[in-house]
Amino acid sequence: MEKDKYSYITENAKEILRDMPSGVTLSAAAKTRSAEEISAVIKGGVEVIGQNYVQEAEDTLHAVSGKAELHLIGHLQRNKVNKAVHIFDMIETVDSYDIADAISKKCEFLGKIMPVLIEVNSGHEEQKNGIVPEDVLELIKRVASLPGIKVKGLMTIGLFTDNAEEIRGCFRETKRLFDDIKVMNIPKVEMEILSMGMSASYKKAIEEGANMVRIGSKIFGPRRVR
Ligand SMILES: *Cc1c(COP(=O)(O)O)cnc(C)c1O
């Protein structure tokens, strides 16, 4: 491999970071990307890598050079919990009591506490992952007492649409929920992170209050077909 094959990724990351308002964390959505591509993004100063699949994260993990947090941003299946708990620094996609309980049990066994975000289905789409906004508070209250996890905030994807105002509405509703829950000061719940916005929508998401954005193609280039 030529030495600077992926320098464009490093430059893209630097450019996005340069324009990022302070207090907003850039997470690089790395699905389908190689360890070398992920290393290039870390070289550019990105401190969080987001992976959709447990297996893919594990496959690239040891070949990545540089240090970054690893976040799970894809749906977590029950049978992948054990592995996920070993690999990830944060799980952004908790959307049921059962998955939270499974994560907690495994973490308790390992003597650690996993920071998690609750994934909000802000588009109210039936076949989507995440929990609908109306049910988020109840879920947070239920999972708050689990000893092996700590709720740190909310994550949402929002509607898959080109309608900018519809996407903005999803972000706005999620931010309102985030603020409402934050002021409740629920014991053991620290509402600090609001993860929303992707390549096409992150500027809107930041305007609506996101403090973590997940950007893939704008950093790495067009996605390869899996
Ligand atoms: C792929 C992905 C992203 C980034 O998408 P881009 O459009 O490539 O920026 C963000 N969040 C999640 C959950 C993703 O799966």
PDBQT file of the ligand as one rigid body, heavy atoms in Angstrom, charges set to zero:
ROOT
HETATM    1  C1  LIG A 301     -23.985   4.802   8.332  1.00  0.00    +0.000 C 
HETATM    2  C2  LIG A 301     -24.478   5.493   9.540  1.00  0.00    +0.000 A 
HETATM    3  C3  LIG A 301     -24.187   6.849   9.766  1.00  0.00    +0.000 A 
HETATM    4  C4  LIG A 301     -23.422   7.720   8.802  1.00  0.00    +0.000 C 
HETATM    5  O1  LIG A 301     -24.048   7.804   7.566  1.00  0.00    +0.000 OA
HETATM    6  P1  LIG A 301     -23.445   8.727   6.397  1.00  0.00    +0.000 P 
HETATM    7  O2  LIG A 301     -24.623   9.136   5.623  1.00  0.00    +0.000 OA
HETATM    8  O3  LIG A 301     -22.494   7.870   5.653  1.00  0.00    +0.000 OA
HETATM    9  O4  LIG A 301     -22.772   9.869   7.060  1.00  0.00    +0.000 OA
HETATM   10  C5  LIG A 301     -24.659   7.403  10.952  1.00  0.00    +0.000 A 
HETATM   11  N1  LIG A 301     -25.377   6.700  11.852  1.00  0.00    +0.000 NA
HETATM   12  C6  LIG A 301     -25.660   5.406  11.655  1.00  0.00    +0.000 A 
HETATM   13  C7  LIG A 301     -26.464   4.678  12.679  1.00  0.00    +0.000 C 
HETATM   14  C8  LIG A 301     -25.235   4.769  10.493  1.00  0.00    +0.000 A 
HETATM   15  O5  LIG A 301     -25.545   3.474  10.305  1.00  0.00    +0.000 OA
ENDROOT
TORSDOF 0
